Amino acid sequence: MKVLYFAWVRERVGKLEEEVVPPASVATVGELIAWLAARGEGYAHAFENPRVIRAAIDRAHVRADAAIAGARDPIAMAHAMRLAVEAGRLAWQAGRIPRKMYASASSPLEGLVGR
């Protein structure tokens, strides 16, 4: 099974993705997270609070009790999630537009075609 990591989980694990073969006793997302956490110090640090970990199977977000058997397409959702995380980070770094008492155009009207 291919597992993809994002944001701070990726930083703590030190990998973008990996192929894993969990034991047959691992049947749900929550059990997979617990199994991954036991794989080493970086994994334990990344998965120390399972409640904040979000998972997706076949392009749909799932809860910790979702079965992992039969997952077909993790890559498409992974790419979309990565882009969403990057977009959020860039927006945060850009900061907010300063607040004003009244609304005003954020782009100048001079130089537009037809003006």
Number of C-alpha atoms within 10 A of each C-alpha: 14 13 15 20 19 19 13 10 18 16 13 17 21 13 13 13 15 10 9 10 8 13 9 6 9 17 15 16 21 20 18 19 21 17 17 18 20 14 10 11 12 18 20 18 14 22 21 14 11 13 10 8 14 12 20 19 22 15 18 10 12 15 16 18 11 16 17 19 12 9 13 12 13 17 16 11 18 21 14 12 16 15 12 12 14 14 12 12 12 11 11 10 9 9 8 8 7 5 7 7 5 5 7 8 6 7 6 8 9 7 7 7 6 4 6
